[in-house]
Amino acid sequence: MAKPLALRAPSIRPRPHAASAPALPEFDRLIHERLRLGIVSALAANPSLSFADLKRILQTTDGNLSVHARKLEDAEYISCVKSFERRVPRTEYKLLPAGRRALARYLDQMEDWIRLTREEK
């Protein structure tokens, strides 16, 4: 009968450059999601946008836009004002100061990522 092979733990050697690699920034997960980033970016470029405008710009569904806008509203990144225009409901969104600051931080972090990945080694 053959002897069973002894199992060895694989040797784990740190890569020489891993210790000196700069830490990459942690993104704001709330804004990093594609549709929420689109909402905040569109509102940063406009004083306000209606639900229909955002839906058209972002090419998304009512339900998807509603869910993501609500998350941004809950975080107080955007405001939502509902009204009626000739008996037709109108929902208007605006970017709040906290949302503008969060977007600025996110863009700074993205620029850091880009800079770090383009640096010559």
Summary of the structure (lengths in Angstrom):
residues: 121
radius of gyration: 23.3
end to end distance: 54.8
largest distance: 90.2
contacts: 271
relative contact order: 0.16
helix: 48%
strand: 15%
